[in-house]
Amino acid sequence: MKVMIRRSPEAGLSIYVPKKDLEEPIVESEHETLWGGWIRIANGWVLDLPEMASDTPLPITVNARKRGEGGDDR
């Protein structure tokens, strides 16, 4: 699914999922640089992010894959 990842001063890192009209903060990540690992967002979803350069500028829209565990898929 397409997600936009951005950084804001008040919320830190967050994602927006246009298809679900969902915006949530990123609460945990497998790698400090985000890319090539999983992230967990506040609603419990776990998403796999693509490999990208660690200095990739934000905001950016990427294809992420939602894992089956953690959270529901409403």
Residue pairs with C-beta under 8 A, 6 or more apart in sequence:
1 17
1 19
1 63
1 64
1 65
1 66
2 17
2 18
2 19
2 61
2 62
2 63
2 64
3 15
3 16
3 17
3 47
3 61
3 62
3 63
3 64
4 15
4 16
4 18
4 59
4 60
4 61
5 13
5 14
5 15
5 26
5 34
5 49
5 58
5 59
5 60
5 61
5 62
6 13
6 14
6 15
6 16
6 58
6 59
7 13
7 14
7 58
7 59
8 14
11 25
12 25
12 26
13 25
13 26
13 29
13 34
13 58
14 23
14 24
14 25
14 26
15 23
15 24
15 26
15 39
15 41
15 47
15 64
16 22
16 23
17 23
22 43
24 41
24 42
24 43
24 45
25 41
25 42
26 34
26 39
26 40
26 41
27 40
27 41
27 42
28 39
28 40
29 37
29 38
29 39
29 40
30 37
30 38
30 39
31 37
33 54
34 49
35 49
35 50
35 51
35 52
35 53
35 54
35 56
36 49
36 50
36 51
36 52
37 48
37 49
38 46
38 47
38 48
38 49
38 67
39 46
39 47
39 49
40 46
40 70
41 47
43 71
44 70
44 71
44 72
45 66
45 67
45 70
45 71
46 66
46 67
46 69
46 70
46 71
47 64
47 65
47 66
47 67
48 64
48 65
48 67
49 62
49 64
50 62
50 63
50 64
52 62
66 73
